[in-house]
């Protein structure tokens, strides 16, 4: 599966949130990223706007984190996102074709 020209290692995927460690192994995280990338690419081919996908993905992700870790831990995690964004953690290099 194509992951958009970048690999899991270049993604800022935390292994924990709050006081709980993620139960997902590296293999599970790679598989999840591949599934997500494939669904994203398929939706884009169907004409779904990238901004719309991003907003729905963020809502879904935050909803899952709240369900798993609770509102306080998720809010603390989200508070740190602004600085990480400013430091380029979510900016990926252009893919090589």
N, C-alpha and C positions, 0 to 999 in steps of 0.2 A: 504494500500500500504506500502511496506517495504521502509524505508528511509535509508537503509544501516547501521542500528544499532545506529543511532544518531538522535536526534531531532532538530527541528528548533531552540529551545532556545540555543543550543550549537553552532549555526552558527553565524558568524560575519556579520549579514545583517544590513547595515546602513539604517536609516530611512530617511536620507536626503543626498543630494549631492549638494554642493555649497549652494545657497540660496533657493533652492526649497525642500520642504518636499515631500517624496514619497506619492503617493495617495493610495498605497496598504495597506489594513488593515492587522492585524496579521493573520486572517483567510485566506485572499487572499494570503499572503506570504506562509503560510503553504501549501495551495493547489498548489501554483506554485512550491514549493520545492518537493512535492509529484509527480507532473507531470514530473518534471525534473529528479528526481531520477528514476522513472519508465522508462523514455526514455533512460536514461544512461544505466541502467541495461539491457534493451532490446538490445541496440546497442552492448554492451559487449558480450552478448550471441550470437549475429550475427557475432562476430569476429572482431569488430572494436576496434583498439588499444586505450587504455586509454589515452595515450599521444596525439593521434590525436583528440580524443573527447575533451580533455582539451583545446587544442589550438583553436579548432573551437568554443568551448563554450566561451573562453575568447574574441575571435574576435567578436562573436555575442553579448556578453554582452557589450563590449566597444562600439560597433556600436550603440546599443540601447541607452546607456547612452549619447553618443554624440548627437544622434537624440533628446533625451529628454532634456538634460541639457546644451548642447553645448560643444565645444571643450575645452574651458578654464576650466570650472568646472570639466569636466571629467579628464583633465590632472592634475589638483590639487588633485583630488581624487586618481588618479593612483600614483602620487608622494608619497603619504603616505602609499602605499601598501608594499613597501620594509621593512619598519620598523615594520609594523604589522605582516608580514611574519616572520621576525626575532624574534618577541616576541611570536610566536606560535599561533597566532589567527586563523590560517587556518589549524593547525594540530589537527586532531580529534583523540580521544582515540580509540584503537582497538575495534571493535564491539564484543559484547558478543554473542556467539552462543547458 
